[in-house]
């Protein structure tokens, strides 16, 4: 059974940084692309970033490009999202998701809440 | 990249069928087979219901079906049940930009 467990969320001031983690199990992590998707309170879903199975290719939404960095450690079966220069509009629940079947989000974690506020 | 357009809400009675539309452009929905649909209950993570426009993952009820025509994708729920009451989101891969765009979301009320 695929399991994804996010951690690292919390309260941070505008301009600050935070690193999210997503521990994966139940599948061969190093074989698959992975995503981060976020959801602001009371709002819809927004795709954030995507990383290739070997970490060799990354993609970002325009809203976070240049501020967020996605990475992975296949030896630890863990996905990361380094978030810098955080803004109030980055406040959201951040979900990690698998892409086992190509260009979709087939398994989701429970999410971790990031609040950017002074 | 603007969000795909979905109706804010759709309602139906038990046993009825409803259809949720997802309208994009020729740059997203109209130019890819990679359109997917997600169900989300309040306070819970989304769940994949349909992918590649019309394919159902293992374990998803066959009451859920998807289709696409031009720049519009659709999700149909037949034999509506109380447990179908949730938010539904479509998502399209945007080939030229190499990114993804979600729909605005539809609240289904039974």
Interface residues (C-beta under 8 A of the other chain):
Chain A: X35 X37 X44 X45 X46 X47 X50 X59 X60 X61 X62 X95 X101 X102 X103 X104 X105 X106 X107 X108 X109 X110 X111
Chain B: X1 X3 X34 X36 X38 X40 X45 X46 X47 X48 X51 X52 X57 X89 X91 X93 X98 X99 X100 X101 X102 X103 X104 X105
